[in-house]
Amino acid sequence: MAFEILGEISQVETIATASGIREITRLRKLYGPGRWRKRKGIARVRLGDGSTLLAEIHWYEATGIGRRELKIKELL
């Protein structure tokens, strides 16, 4: 699903770190080594059809690499 984040992501929490992430091997192979964390937060998003909604967003993040693989987990 194509979407654009509008504004800041709030209520950011870490869900898992390093070995707690199931995809850690793939992330390191694809983006490089780093202190990987799986995170979640709430943000206002614009969907591909132009509608604007509040959504729970999940992503992977590492220091020096940044946010990767953002996805909408739930529309609020």
HTML snippet that shows the backbone in 3Dmol.js (N, CA, C, O; Angstrom):
<script src="https://3Dmol.org/build/3Dmol-min.js"></script>
<div id="view" style="width:600px;height:400px;position:relative"></div>
<script>
const pdb = `
ATOM      1  N   MET A   1       0.847  -1.176   0.000  1.00  0.00           N
ATOM      2  CA  MET A   1       0.000   0.000   0.000  1.00  0.00           C
ATOM      3  C   MET A   1       0.891   1.238   0.000  1.00  0.00           C
ATOM      4  O   MET A   1       1.719   1.410   0.894  1.00  0.00           O
ATOM      5  N   ALA A   2       0.725   2.085  -0.986  1.00  0.00           N
ATOM      6  CA  ALA A   2       1.505   3.316  -1.065  1.00  0.00           C
ATOM      7  C   ALA A   2       0.895   4.360  -0.132  1.00  0.00           C
ATOM      8  O   ALA A   2      -0.319   4.563  -0.117  1.00  0.00           O
ATOM      9  N   PHE A   3       1.756   5.020   0.646  1.00  0.00           N
ATOM     10  CA  PHE A   3       1.280   6.055   1.552  1.00  0.00           C
ATOM     11  C   PHE A   3       2.393   7.063   1.802  1.00  0.00           C
ATOM     12  O   PHE A   3       3.568   6.797   1.551  1.00  0.00           O
ATOM     13  N   GLU A   4       1.990   8.233   2.304  1.00  0.00           N
ATOM     14  CA  GLU A   4       2.917   9.307   2.630  1.00  0.00           C
ATOM     15  C   GLU A   4       2.633   9.743   4.069  1.00  0.00           C
ATOM     16  O   GLU A   4       1.478   9.939   4.445  1.00  0.00           O
ATOM     17  N   ILE A   5       3.682   9.892   4.865  1.00  0.00           N
ATOM     18  CA  ILE A   5       3.517  10.336   6.242  1.00  0.00           C
ATOM     19  C   ILE A   5       3.425  11.851   6.252  1.00  0.00           C
ATOM     20  O   ILE A   5       4.264  12.537   5.667  1.00  0.00           O
ATOM     21  N   LEU A   6       2.399  12.371   6.919  1.00  0.00           N
ATOM     22  CA  LEU A   6       2.194  13.812   7.031  1.00  0.00           C
ATOM     23  C   LEU A   6       2.549  14.231   8.453  1.00  0.00           C
ATOM     24  O   LEU A   6       1.873  13.818   9.396  1.00  0.00           O
ATOM     25  N   GLY A   7       3.564  15.019   8.627  1.00  0.00           N
ATOM     26  CA  GLY A   7       3.942  15.491   9.963  1.00  0.00           C
ATOM     27  C   GLY A   7       4.821  14.512  10.721  1.00  0.00           C
ATOM     28  O   GLY A   7       5.506  13.672  10.138  1.00  0.00           O
ATOM     29  N   GLU A   8       4.778  14.647  12.037  1.00  0.00           N
ATOM     30  CA  GLU A   8       5.624  13.855  12.932  1.00  0.00           C
ATOM     31  C   GLU A   8       4.963  12.519  13.287  1.00  0.00           C
ATOM     32  O   GLU A   8       3.740  12.382  13.242  1.00  0.00           O
ATOM     33  N   ILE A   9       5.795  11.546  13.639  1.00  0.00           N
ATOM     34  CA  ILE A   9       5.308  10.282  14.191  1.00  0.00           C
ATOM     35  C   ILE A   9       5.330  10.433  15.711  1.00  0.00           C
ATOM     36  O   ILE A   9       6.364  10.776  16.286  1.00  0.00           O
ATOM     37  N   SER A  10       4.192  10.179  16.365  1.00  0.00           N
ATOM     38  CA  SER A  10       4.106  10.335  17.821  1.00  0.00           C
ATOM     39  C   SER A  10       3.987   8.979  18.503  1.00  0.00           C
ATOM     40  O   SER A  10       3.803   7.956  17.843  1.00  0.00           O
ATOM     41  N   GLN A  11       4.093   8.979  19.816  1.00  0.00           N
ATOM     42  CA  GLN A  11       3.979   7.779  20.640  1.00  0.00           C
ATOM     43  C   GLN A  11       4.897   6.656  20.145  1.00  0.00           C
ATOM     44  O   GLN A  11       4.481   5.502  20.051  1.00  0.00           O
ATOM     45  N   VAL A  12       6.138   7.002  19.835  1.00  0.00           N
ATOM     46  CA  VAL A  12       7.093   6.037  19.299  1.00  0.00           C
ATOM     47  C   VAL A  12       7.550   5.089  20.405  1.00  0.00           C
ATOM     48  O   VAL A  12       7.934   5.525  21.490  1.00  0.00           O
ATOM     49  N   GLU A  13       7.505   3.792  20.117  1.00  0.00           N
ATOM     50  CA  GLU A  13       7.943   2.753  21.050  1.00  0.00           C
ATOM     51  C   GLU A  13       8.836   1.764  20.318  1.00  0.00           C
ATOM     52  O   GLU A  13       8.672   1.543  19.118  1.00  0.00           O
ATOM     53  N   THR A  14       9.783   1.168  21.041  1.00  0.00           N
ATOM     54  CA  THR A  14      10.596   0.091  20.498  1.00  0.00           C
ATOM     55  C   THR A  14       9.889  -1.227  20.807  1.00  0.00           C
ATOM     56  O   THR A  14       9.550  -1.501  21.958  1.00  0.00           O
ATOM     57  N   ILE A  15       9.671  -2.037  19.775  1.00  0.00           N
ATOM     58  CA  ILE A  15       9.002  -3.332  19.937  1.00  0.00           C
ATOM     59  C   ILE A  15      10.034  -4.428  20.187  1.00  0.00           C
ATOM     60  O   ILE A  15       9.839  -5.279  21.055  1.00  0.00           O
ATOM     61  N   ALA A  16      11.135  -4.412  19.425  1.00  0.00           N
ATOM     62  CA  ALA A  16      12.157  -5.447  19.547  1.00  0.00           C
ATOM     63  C   ALA A  16      13.517  -4.871  19.185  1.00  0.00           C
ATOM     64  O   ALA A  16      13.604  -3.887  18.450  1.00  0.00           O
ATOM     65  N   THR A  17      14.577  -5.479  19.699  1.00  0.00           N
ATOM     66  CA  THR A  17      15.942  -5.065  19.381  1.00  0.00           C
ATOM     67  C   THR A  17      16.773  -6.283  18.987  1.00  0.00           C
ATOM     68  O   THR A  17      16.507  -7.401  19.426  1.00  0.00           O
ATOM     69  N   ALA A  18      17.775  -6.049  18.160  1.00  0.00           N
ATOM     70  CA  ALA A  18      18.788  -7.034  17.741  1.00  0.00           C
ATOM     71  C   ALA A  18      18.224  -8.441  17.540  1.00  0.00           C
ATOM     72  O   ALA A  18      17.449  -8.663  16.610  1.00  0.00           O
ATOM     73  N   SER A  19      18.597  -9.385  18.388  1.00  0.00           N
ATOM     74  CA  SER A  19      18.215 -10.783  18.193  1.00  0.00           C
ATOM     75  C   SER A  19      16.713 -11.025  18.360  1.00  0.00           C
ATOM     76  O   SER A  19      16.214 -12.079  17.967  1.00  0.00           O
ATOM     77  N   GLY A  20      15.993 -10.074  18.932  1.00  0.00           N
ATOM     78  CA  GLY A  20      14.547 -10.182  19.068  1.00  0.00           C
ATOM     79  C   GLY A  20      13.802  -9.920  17.768  1.00  0.00           C
ATOM     80  O   GLY A  20      12.597 -10.158  17.685  1.00  0.00           O
ATOM     81  N   ILE A  21      14.509  -9.432  16.752  1.00  0.00           N
ATOM     82  CA  ILE A  21      13.908  -9.149  15.446  1.00  0.00           C
ATOM     83  C   ILE A  21      14.064 -10.390  14.568  1.00  0.00           C
ATOM     84  O   ILE A  21      15.182 -10.847  14.332  1.00  0.00           O
ATOM     85  N   ARG A  22      12.958 -10.931  14.090  1.00  0.00           N
ATOM     86  CA  ARG A  22      13.001 -12.141  13.252  1.00  0.00           C
ATOM     87  C   ARG A  22      13.769 -11.918  11.960  1.00  0.00           C
ATOM     88  O   ARG A  22      14.414 -12.840  11.462  1.00  0.00           O
ATOM     89  N   GLU A  23      13.713 -10.727  11.416  1.00  0.00           N
ATOM     90  CA  GLU A  23      14.299 -10.404  10.117  1.00  0.00           C
ATOM     91  C   GLU A  23      15.725  -9.859  10.214  1.00  0.00           C
ATOM     92  O   GLU A  23      16.218  -9.301   9.234  1.00  0.00           O
ATOM     93  N   ILE A  24      16.399  -9.995  11.338  1.00  0.00           N
ATOM     94  CA  ILE A  24      17.687  -9.333  11.564  1.00  0.00           C
ATOM     95  C   ILE A  24      18.741  -9.724  10.525  1.00  0.00           C
ATOM     96  O   ILE A  24      19.492  -8.862  10.069  1.00  0.00           O
ATOM     97  N   THR A  25      18.814 -10.992  10.145  1.00  0.00           N
ATOM     98  CA  THR A  25      19.805 -11.437   9.156  1.00  0.00           C
ATOM     99  C   THR A  25      19.567 -10.753   7.816  1.00  0.00           C
ATOM    100  O   THR A  25      20.505 -10.277   7.177  1.00  0.00           O
ATOM    101  N   ARG A  26      18.310 -10.708   7.398  1.00  0.00           N
ATOM    102  CA  ARG A  26      17.967 -10.060   6.118  1.00  0.00           C
ATOM    103  C   ARG A  26      18.268  -8.572   6.160  1.00  0.00           C
ATOM    104  O   ARG A  26      18.794  -8.024   5.192  1.00  0.00           O
ATOM    105  N   LEU A  27      17.943  -7.904   7.267  1.00  0.00           N
ATOM    106  CA  LEU A  27      18.207  -6.469   7.391  1.00  0.00           C
ATOM    107  C   LEU A  27      19.696  -6.170   7.308  1.00  0.00           C
ATOM    108  O   LEU A  27      20.104  -5.242   6.610  1.00  0.00           O
ATOM    109  N   ARG A  28      20.507  -6.943   8.010  1.00  0.00           N
ATOM    110  CA  ARG A  28      21.960  -6.730   7.981  1.00  0.00           C
ATOM    111  C   ARG A  28      22.535  -6.988   6.604  1.00  0.00           C
ATOM    112  O   ARG A  28      23.445  -6.282   6.169  1.00  0.00           O
ATOM    113  N   LYS A  29      22.015  -7.993   5.911  1.00  0.00           N
ATOM    114  CA  LYS A  29      22.496  -8.308   4.567  1.00  0.00           C
ATOM    115  C   LYS A  29      22.108  -7.217   3.563  1.00  0.00           C
ATOM    116  O   LYS A  29      22.905  -6.840   2.704  1.00  0.00           O
ATOM    117  N   LEU A  30      20.891  -6.723   3.684  1.00  0.00           N
ATOM    118  CA  LEU A  30      20.357  -5.747   2.744  1.00  0.00           C
ATOM    119  C   LEU A  30      20.859  -4.323   2.995  1.00  0.00           C
ATOM    120  O   LEU A  30      21.231  -3.627   2.050  1.00  0.00           O
ATOM    121  N   TYR A  31      20.874  -3.876   4.271  1.00  0.00           N
ATOM    122  CA  TYR A  31      21.190  -2.485   4.598  1.00  0.00           C
ATOM    123  C   TYR A  31      22.513  -2.298   5.333  1.00  0.00           C
ATOM    124  O   TYR A  31      23.010  -1.175   5.420  1.00  0.00           O
ATOM    125  N   GLY A  32      23.095  -3.377   5.866  1.00  0.00           N
ATOM    126  CA  GLY A  32      24.357  -3.274   6.576  1.00  0.00           C
ATOM    127  C   GLY A  32      24.200  -3.473   8.077  1.00  0.00           C
ATOM    128  O   GLY A  32      23.090  -3.452   8.609  1.00  0.00           O
ATOM    129  N   PRO A  33      25.332  -3.667   8.749  1.00  0.00           N
ATOM    130  CA  PRO A  33      25.284  -3.878  10.196  1.00  0.00           C
ATOM    131  C   PRO A  33      24.906  -2.582  10.909  1.00  0.00           C
ATOM    132  O   PRO A  33      25.165  -1.486  10.412  1.00  0.00           O
ATOM    133  N   GLY A  34      24.316  -2.720  12.030  1.00  0.00           N
ATOM    134  CA  GLY A  34      23.909  -1.560  12.811  1.00  0.00           C
ATOM    135  C   GLY A  34      23.153  -2.024  14.032  1.00  0.00           C
ATOM    136  O   GLY A  34      22.912  -3.218  14.210  1.00  0.00           O
ATOM    137  N   ARG A  35      22.786  -1.095  14.858  1.00  0.00           N
ATOM    138  CA  ARG A  35      21.998  -1.401  16.048  1.00  0.00           C
ATOM    139  C   ARG A  35      20.521  -1.350  15.654  1.00  0.00           C
ATOM    140  O   ARG A  35      19.858  -0.326  15.815  1.00  0.00           O
ATOM    141  N   TRP A  36      20.023  -2.466  15.138  1.00  0.00           N
ATOM    142  CA  TRP A  36      18.682  -2.525  14.583  1.00  0.00           C
ATOM    143  C   TRP A  36      17.617  -2.608  15.668  1.00  0.00           C
ATOM    144  O   TRP A  36      17.777  -3.302  16.672  1.00  0.00           O
ATOM    145  N   ARG A  37      16.517  -1.877  15.440  1.00  0.00           N
ATOM    146  CA  ARG A  37      15.360  -1.891  16.322  1.00  0.00           C
ATOM    147  C   ARG A  37      14.099  -1.943  15.469  1.00  0.00           C
ATOM    148  O   ARG A  37      14.042  -1.338  14.399  1.00  0.00           O
ATOM    149  N   LYS A  38      13.094  -2.662  15.941  1.00  0.00           N
ATOM    150  CA  LYS A  38      11.777  -2.605  15.312  1.00  0.00           C
ATOM    151  C   LYS A  38      10.969  -1.640  16.158  1.00  0.00           C
ATOM    152  O   LYS A  38      10.908  -1.781  17.379  1.00  0.00           O
ATOM    153  N   ARG A  39      10.339  -0.645  15.505  1.00  0.00           N
ATOM    154  CA  ARG A  39       9.645   0.415  16.235  1.00  0.00           C
ATOM    155  C   ARG A  39       8.233   0.594  15.712  1.00  0.00           C
ATOM    156  O   ARG A  39       7.897   0.150  14.614  1.00  0.00           O
ATOM    157  N   LYS A  40       7.412   1.256  16.520  1.00  0.00           N
ATOM    158  CA  LYS A  40       6.049   1.582  16.104  1.00  0.00           C
ATOM    159  C   LYS A  40       5.680   2.964  16.617  1.00  0.00           C
ATOM    160  O   LYS A  40       6.252   3.453  17.592  1.00  0.00           O
ATOM    161  N   GLY A  41       4.716   3.585  15.947  1.00  0.00           N
ATOM    162  CA  GLY A  41       4.238   4.896  16.345  1.00  0.00           C
ATOM    163  C   GLY A  41       2.941   5.231  15.632  1.00  0.00           C
ATOM    164  O   GLY A  41       2.461   4.476  14.786  1.00  0.00           O
ATOM    165  N   ILE A  42       2.387   6.373  15.990  1.00  0.00           N
ATOM    166  CA  ILE A  42       1.126   6.842  15.413  1.00  0.00           C
ATOM    167  C   ILE A  42       1.428   8.058  14.519  1.00  0.00           C
ATOM    168  O   ILE A  42       2.166   8.962  14.913  1.00  0.00           O
ATOM    169  N   ALA A  43       0.848   8.063  13.320  1.00  0.00           N
ATOM    170  CA  ALA A  43       1.073   9.177  12.397  1.00  0.00           C
ATOM    171  C   ALA A  43      -0.153   9.392  11.517  1.00  0.00           C
ATOM    172  O   ALA A  43      -0.944   8.477  11.290  1.00  0.00           O
ATOM    173  N   ARG A  44      -0.291  10.615  11.029  1.00  0.00           N
ATOM    174  CA  ARG A  44      -1.312  10.917  10.031  1.00  0.00           C
ATOM    175  C   ARG A  44      -0.695  10.592   8.675  1.00  0.00           C
ATOM    176  O   ARG A  44       0.408  11.040   8.364  1.00  0.00           O
ATOM    177  N   VAL A  45      -1.417   9.804   7.866  1.00  0.00           N
ATOM    178  CA  VAL A  45      -0.903   9.367   6.570  1.00  0.00           C
ATOM    179  C   VAL A  45      -1.875   9.721   5.452  1.00  0.00           C
ATOM    180  O   VAL A  45      -3.084   9.812   5.665  1.00  0.00           O
ATOM    181  N   ARG A  46      -1.326   9.918   4.264  1.00  0.00           N
ATOM    182  CA  ARG A  46      -2.143  10.113   3.060  1.00  0.00           C
ATOM    183  C   ARG A  46      -1.997   8.854   2.224  1.00  0.00           C
ATOM    184  O   ARG A  46      -0.891   8.489   1.826  1.00  0.00           O
ATOM    185  N   LEU A  47      -3.109   8.196   1.959  1.00  0.00           N
ATOM    186  CA  LEU A  47      -3.106   6.967   1.171  1.00  0.00           C
ATOM    187  C   LEU A  47      -3.064   7.286  -0.321  1.00  0.00           C
ATOM    188  O   LEU A  47      -3.215   8.438  -0.729  1.00  0.00           O
ATOM    189  N   GLY A  48      -2.861   6.259  -1.116  1.00  0.00           N
ATOM    190  CA  GLY A  48      -2.777   6.421  -2.560  1.00  0.00           C
ATOM    191  C   GLY A  48      -4.018   7.023  -3.193  1.00  0.00           C
ATOM    192  O   GLY A  48      -3.928   7.678  -4.231  1.00  0.00           O
ATOM    193  N   ASP A  49      -5.181   6.808  -2.579  1.00  0.00           N
ATOM    194  CA  ASP A  49      -6.431   7.360  -3.125  1.00  0.00           C
ATOM    195  C   ASP A  49      -6.688   8.798  -2.684  1.00  0.00           C
ATOM    196  O   ASP A  49      -7.709   9.385  -3.042  1.00  0.00           O
ATOM    197  N   GLY A  50      -5.752   9.375  -1.895  1.00  0.00           N
ATOM    198  CA  GLY A  50      -5.866  10.763  -1.473  1.00  0.00           C
ATOM    199  C   GLY A  50      -6.486  10.975  -0.102  1.00  0.00           C
ATOM    200  O   GLY A  50      -6.464  12.094   0.411  1.00  0.00           O
ATOM    201  N   SER A  51      -7.040   9.931   0.504  1.00  0.00           N
ATOM    202  CA  SER A  51      -7.653  10.088   1.821  1.00  0.00           C
ATOM    203  C   SER A  51      -6.576  10.215   2.905  1.00  0.00           C
ATOM    204  O   SER A  51      -5.493   9.639   2.795  1.00  0.00           O
ATOM    205  N   THR A  52      -6.895  10.978   3.946  1.00  0.00           N
ATOM    206  CA  THR A  52      -5.971  11.224   5.055  1.00  0.00           C
ATOM    207  C   THR A  52      -6.537  10.573   6.306  1.00  0.00           C
ATOM    208  O   THR A  52      -7.671  10.845   6.700  1.00  0.00           O
ATOM    209  N   LEU A  53      -5.728   9.699   6.936  1.00  0.00           N
ATOM    210  CA  LEU A  53      -6.181   8.948   8.105  1.00  0.00           C
ATOM    211  C   LEU A  53      -5.090   8.892   9.157  1.00  0.00           C
ATOM    212  O   LEU A  53      -3.921   9.143   8.865  1.00  0.00           O
ATOM    213  N   LEU A  54      -5.473   8.563  10.377  1.00  0.00           N
ATOM    214  CA  LEU A  54      -4.532   8.301  11.450  1.00  0.00           C
ATOM    215  C   LEU A  54      -4.219   6.805  11.409  1.00  0.00           C
ATOM    216  O   LEU A  54      -5.130   5.990  11.262  1.00  0.00           O
ATOM    217  N   ALA A  55      -2.938   6.433  11.537  1.00  0.00           N
ATOM    218  CA  ALA A  55      -2.562   5.026  11.420  1.00  0.00           C
ATOM    219  C   ALA A  55      -1.426   4.672  12.364  1.00  0.00           C
ATOM    220  O   ALA A  55      -0.619   5.521  12.744  1.00  0.00           O
ATOM    221  N   GLU A  56      -1.381   3.392  12.737  1.00  0.00           N
ATOM    222  CA  GLU A  56      -0.244   2.858  13.479  1.00  0.00           C
ATOM    223  C   GLU A  56       0.765   2.382  12.441  1.00  0.00           C
ATOM    224  O   GLU A  56       0.441   1.571  11.574  1.00  0.00           O
ATOM    225  N   ILE A  57       1.993   2.895  12.538  1.00  0.00           N
ATOM    226  CA  ILE A  57       3.056   2.605  11.587  1.00  0.00           C
ATOM    227  C   ILE A  57       4.114   1.743  12.265  1.00  0.00           C
ATOM    228  O   ILE A  57       4.469   2.003  13.414  1.00  0.00           O
ATOM    229  N   HIS A  58       4.625   0.725  11.579  1.00  0.00           N
ATOM    230  CA  HIS A  58       5.752  -0.078  12.059  1.00  0.00           C
ATOM    231  C   HIS A  58       6.911   0.079  11.086  1.00  0.00           C
ATOM    232  O   HIS A  58       6.694   0.223   9.883  1.00  0.00           O
ATOM    233  N   TRP A  59       8.155   0.054  11.598  1.00  0.00           N
ATOM    234  CA  TRP A  59       9.332   0.164  10.749  1.00  0.00           C
ATOM    235  C   TRP A  59      10.550  -0.391  11.464  1.00  0.00           C
ATOM    236  O   TRP A  59      10.530  -0.634  12.670  1.00  0.00           O
ATOM    237  N   TYR A  60      11.619  -0.588  10.686  1.00  0.00           N
ATOM    238  CA  TYR A  60      12.918  -0.975  11.229  1.00  0.00           C
ATOM    239  C   TYR A  60      13.808   0.256  11.186  1.00  0.00           C
ATOM    240  O   TYR A  60      13.687   1.081  10.280  1.00  0.00           O
ATOM    241  N   GLU A  61      14.707   0.384  12.165  1.00  0.00           N
ATOM    242  CA  GLU A  61      15.546   1.569  12.257  1.00  0.00           C
ATOM    243  C   GLU A  61      16.906   1.175  12.830  1.00  0.00           C
ATOM    244  O   GLU A  61      16.989   0.345  13.735  1.00  0.00           O
ATOM    245  N   ALA A  62      17.967   1.777  12.297  1.00  0.00           N
ATOM    246  CA  ALA A  62      19.312   1.569  12.837  1.00  0.00           C
ATOM    247  C   ALA A  62      20.064   2.888  12.819  1.00  0.00           C
ATOM    248  O   ALA A  62      19.864   3.721  11.936  1.00  0.00           O
ATOM    249  N   THR A  63      20.928   3.066  13.801  1.00  0.00           N
ATOM    250  CA  THR A  63      21.750   4.263  13.887  1.00  0.00           C
ATOM    251  C   THR A  63      22.641   4.361  12.655  1.00  0.00           C
ATOM    252  O   THR A  63      23.303   3.390  12.287  1.00  0.00           O
ATOM    253  N   GLY A  64      22.660   5.521  12.023  1.00  0.00           N
ATOM    254  CA  GLY A  64      23.480   5.735  10.836  1.00  0.00           C
ATOM    255  C   GLY A  64      22.843   5.243   9.552  1.00  0.00           C
ATOM    256  O   GLY A  64      23.328   5.561   8.466  1.00  0.00           O
ATOM    257  N   ILE A  65      21.766   4.473   9.648  1.00  0.00           N
ATOM    258  CA  ILE A  65      21.082   3.938   8.469  1.00  0.00           C
ATOM    259  C   ILE A  65      19.716   4.587   8.307  1.00  0.00           C
ATOM    260  O   ILE A  65      19.300   4.896   7.190  1.00  0.00           O
ATOM    261  N   GLY A  66      19.018   4.794   9.418  1.00  0.00           N
ATOM    262  CA  GLY A  66      17.720   5.453   9.391  1.00  0.00           C
ATOM    263  C   GLY A  66      16.558   4.490   9.346  1.00  0.00           C
ATOM    264  O   GLY A  66      16.724   3.290   9.567  1.00  0.00           O
ATOM    265  N   ARG A  67      15.364   5.025   9.056  1.00  0.00           N
ATOM    266  CA  ARG A  67      14.144   4.222   8.992  1.00  0.00           C
ATOM    267  C   ARG A  67      14.087   3.464   7.685  1.00  0.00           C
ATOM    268  O   ARG A  67      14.404   3.999   6.623  1.00  0.00           O
ATOM    269  N   ARG A  68      13.680   2.215   7.775  1.00  0.00           N
ATOM    270  CA  ARG A  68      13.534   1.377   6.587  1.00  0.00           C
ATOM    271  C   ARG A  68      12.250   0.563   6.693  1.00  0.00           C
ATOM    272  O   ARG A  68      11.824   0.205   7.791  1.00  0.00           O
ATOM    273  N   GLU A  69      11.645   0.278   5.568  1.00  0.00           N
ATOM    274  CA  GLU A  69      10.501  -0.616   5.440  1.00  0.00           C
ATOM    275  C   GLU A  69       9.314  -0.210   6.312  1.00  0.00           C
ATOM    276  O   GLU A  69       8.819  -1.005   7.111  1.00  0.00           O
ATOM    277  N   LEU A  70       8.866   1.026   6.153  1.00  0.00           N
ATOM    278  CA  LEU A  70       7.691   1.509   6.876  1.00  0.00           C
ATOM    279  C   LEU A  70       6.449   0.805   6.329  1.00  0.00           C
ATOM    280  O   LEU A  70       6.317   0.607   5.121  1.00  0.00           O
ATOM    281  N   LYS A  71       5.542   0.430   7.230  1.00  0.00           N
ATOM    282  CA  LYS A  71       4.277  -0.156   6.793  1.00  0.00           C
ATOM    283  C   LYS A  71       3.165   0.255   7.742  1.00  0.00           C
ATOM    284  O   LYS A  71       3.394   0.520   8.922  1.00  0.00           O
ATOM    285  N   ILE A  72       1.964   0.301   7.203  1.00  0.00           N
ATOM    286  CA  ILE A  72       0.792   0.586   8.013  1.00  0.00           C
ATOM    287  C   ILE A  72       0.335  -0.707   8.638  1.00  0.00           C
ATOM    288  O   ILE A  72       0.028  -1.669   7.934  1.00  0.00           O
ATOM    289  N   LYS A  73       0.286  -0.739   9.940  1.00  0.00           N
ATOM    290  CA  LYS A  73      -0.149  -1.936  10.653  1.00  0.00           C
ATOM    291  C   LYS A  73      -1.649  -1.900  10.912  1.00  0.00           C
ATOM    292  O   LYS A  73      -2.326  -2.923  10.815  1.00  0.00           O
ATOM    293  N   GLU A  74      -2.175  -0.699  11.248  1.00  0.00           N
ATOM    294  CA  GLU A  74      -3.593  -0.579  11.569  1.00  0.00           C
ATOM    295  C   GLU A  74      -4.055   0.853  11.324  1.00  0.00           C
ATOM    296  O   GLU A  74      -3.356   1.807  11.666  1.00  0.00           O
ATOM    297  N   LEU A  75      -5.227   0.992  10.736  1.00  0.00           N
ATOM    298  CA  LEU A  75      -5.845   2.314  10.568  1.00  0.00           C
ATOM    299  C   LEU A  75      -6.663   2.607  11.815  1.00  0.00           C
ATOM    300  O   LEU A  75      -7.421   1.757  12.284  1.00  0.00           O
ATOM    301  N   LEU A  76      -6.507   3.811  12.351  1.00  0.00           N
ATOM    302  CA  LEU A  76      -7.197   4.177  13.600  1.00  0.00           C
ATOM    303  C   LEU A  76      -8.354   5.121  13.337  1.00  0.00           C
ATOM    304  O   LEU A  76      -9.042   5.529  14.273  1.00  0.00           O
TER     305      LEU A  76
END
`;
const viewer = $3Dmol.createViewer("view");
viewer.addModel(pdb, "pdb");
viewer.setStyle({}, {cartoon: {color: "spectrum"}});
viewer.zoomTo();
viewer.render();
</script>
